[in-house]
């Protein structure tokens, strides 16, 4: 009878610990969601931003085949 009570008590302790960690994890994820919910990654940059796709040598017309090959070589 005593060993059955020890097993039941250990099971309840594990259940309470698991439930507490699950609730803590859930509220941590909810806090992160609230923190980054209004974060707009795709807004236009402010200030003296430079266009990324501008080529270094603007006198030469861009060739779509060269750009495609460069795209495949970079693996992006």
N, C-alpha and C positions, 0 to 999 in steps of 0.2 A: 504494500500500500504506500509506503514511504517513497519507494523508487518511482511509482507512478506519479506522485505529486511533484517530485523533482523534475521529471520529464515534462509534465504539464507546465510547471513554472518556467523551465528553460524555453519551452515552445512559446509561451506568452512573452517572455523577454525578447526573443528573436523577432516575433511579430511586431511588438511595439517599436523596436529599433528599426526594423525595415520600414514600417509605416512612417516613423519620424523622419528618416532619411529621404523617403519618397516625397513627403510633403515639403521638406526643405529644398529638395531639387526642383520641385514644381514651382515654388515661389521664387527661386533663383532664376529659373527660365522666364517666368512672368516679369520679373524685374528687368532682365536684359531686354525683353521684348518692348517694355515701356520705354527703356532708355534709348533704343534705336528706332522706335516707331516713326518719329518725325525727322529722321536723318535722310536727306534727299541726296543720293549719290549722283544723280544724273542731271542736276541743275547746272546751268552754265556757270563757268568759273568767273570770279570777280577779279578786277585788277588787270594787270598787263599779261594776260594769258596768251600763249602762242599756239597756233593751230598745229596739232600733232602731224597731220597728214601733209603739211607743206613740205615740198622737196627742197633739198639744200641748193640745188642748181635749178632755179626757176626759169632760166632761159631755154632749157631743153624741154620740148613737149613730152609729157608723160605717156609712156607706151603701156597699154593695159596688159600686154603679155609679160613685159618685164616686171610689172607690179605683181602679177599672178605668180610668177616664178619666185619672186622675193617672198611672197606670202607662204608658198609651200616650203621654201628653204628655211624660213624662220620657225615653221611649225605652229603658226598661230591660226 
